[in-house]
Amino acid sequence: MRAVIADDHALLREGLVAVLTSAGFEVAGAVSNAEDLLDRVAVEQPELVVTDIRMPPSYTDEGLVAALQIKKDLPDTAVLVLSQFVQWRYAVDLIEQHAGGSGYLLKQRIGDIATFRCDVHRICAGGTVLDPEVVTSMVARADSPAGTLDPLTARQKEVLSLMATGRSNSSIAHLLSISEKAVVQHASHIYDVLGLPVSPEDHRRVLAVLQYLNR
């Protein structure tokens, strides 16, 4: 599979090239701004795009805007956006508009190379990956005094957070040291409380959770 990378910091850009190459990707381009990213993607039509959110000239959301355009033009291309800060609004913009094959991670996650490789492959397989810190921020926001997560127990909120990161039931069971049957029971109660449809496709489950947390 081929990948195109965009980041204005040369050191991180080269680091991403090395990590993706070690994960089995052919890096077809590594650029420093959103305009060059769009041009390179149009030519290469890669299976994966990894881009920083803030890039020249304004250092605001150029990378995100480019990512949304890429998903619109090439919906089968997996897109992972990276950020230095927790900005849940950006995550919602990307994930809500494009089911599957999308991800939002903090740059610090790249340091855990094994996990980062797994996340990238999950996105390329049509899954959704969200940074745990972003999900925690969104759950905390929804669970504010004006929020509506009060009916959920502490354990169910943990399950909800892991569901929103794209974890499967078996993965959640392992992380929380509970049975997979217990996870299913918790998820069923969460769906009942939130009024969310059950779907066998994990990325649709993430979308439903995001839509709820963001309303």
Beta strands, then each sheet from edge to edge (+ up, - down):
strand 1: 2-6
strand 2: 26-31
strand 3: 48-52
strand 4: 78-83
strand 5: 102-106
strand 6: 128-130
sheet 1: 2+ 1+ 3+ 4+ 5+ 6+
end
